[in-house]
Amino acid sequence: MSEPPDPAQHDTGSRTRGQVPIMTTISLLPAPHPEPTATPATRILLKPRCADRGMVDGAWWPRSRDLASELPSLVAGLDECWGRITRVAVNVRMWPEIPEKVPAGIHTVSVGWFDAEQEPDDLLLLSYTVGRWDLLVVPPECDPERAARLMSAAADVHNRQSTGELMADIGSARHPTAHAAPWDAI
């Protein structure tokens, strides 16, 4: 039910013969709220803060290749620990559709892409406060054992490998499952 029109909102300007007054009303009805839904925790493992971070700052294991639905929760979580994320760059070979902008918490993040200039499994994040961060993107279809090995290796402070080198070592004995740590949920 709408409120009766406010006389102050009625156009009372001068009129010539034959013109009809214009009335503008503003609906004060509350907007419908969507039903709350449970969103799964973001699967991420980060290196501890240190001066020499190497080539990769940790790993992210998204649940799908839908960047528009996966990126908001990652960025919102990283905003809390790294400061506001302003830009994200991905490789076109990892993501079938790349949105130009993605809402993340209370702000919007610009999304860009590279092909040859960026490794397929690399996610580059830029922040006002921290600068540049690179995450290994574990493919969503990766089995949990290999994903745990990759995430553990990417978050190891002694790791100096790039995302491509880590992906090549996915099954190597250098990163046994026994040393794989569970990932943090943001």
Secondary structure, DSSP 8 states (H G I E B T S, - for coil): ------GGGB--S---TT----B-------------------EEEE----S---S--EEE--SSS-HHHHHHHHHHHHHHHH--EEEEEEETTT-S---SEEEETTEEEEEEEESTTS-TTEEEEEETTTEEEEEEE--TTS-HHHHHHHHHHHT-TT----HHHHHHTTT-TTS-GGG----EE-
